[in-house]
């Protein structure tokens, strides 16, 4: 199946969509195809939005984001589409739920485990808890039934569909990713539907030689796409490095709405 077919068949307006990759294995090919097909009103989530989310914002694909940050690390530079959206409502005003990296990953973990919430300690007493409305905080304080301690809990996230870019997969969908994993393991396994994009399609026997690298199993996968370079301009360990020039030029060439429209 091609990425075009996978998106056309499985992605629908108003869904919650997870995009895998944290520095390594970013799902740019999937995001770009979603932009080309003009999907609308998607709620999107991943731990670090980066320029991938900036592009989805500028294209009018998303109106609601759950992430920790959306910026351009090369420069560093702002994510100009995010700024235009938040400051001027261009192309539309978005809801921006800003959570910590750990909070989001633990919410994915809860979704992966099939439980409604998980306890965490990290945000109790921090500034993020002082501004719940501003950041769209999704958390609560509860009393531990065993110790009586007051502790924070975060709710499960279960996206309607998720995309990952991996080094290899077999045709059934057993997918292997190595290098920096970030939120990809818990995020993709918390999804109701899963699309795997792979640099290489290999025999199942190759997968079985190193089962510890398998990040998602075939029985959970809805489509497999052979997609070399699908993580560009990000990196994928063993295949390509981050395209620093692309990312820097992206920031320079999207400063104004006119620049962005030309870039798009």
Secondary structure, DSSP 8 states (H G I E B T S, - for coil): --HHHHHHHH--TT-EEEE--SSBS--HHHHHHHHHTT--SEEEE-SB-HHHHHHHHHTT-EEEEEESB--BTTTTB--HHHHHHHHH-SS---EEEE--HHHHHHHHHHHHHT-SEEEE-TTTTSGGGG-HHHHT---EEEE-TTT--EEEEEE----SEEEEEEEEEETT--EE--S--TTHHHHHHT-SSEEEEEEEEE-HHHHHHTGGGEEE-GGG-SEEEE-TTTTTTSBBTTTB---HHHHHHHHHT-SSHHHHHHH-
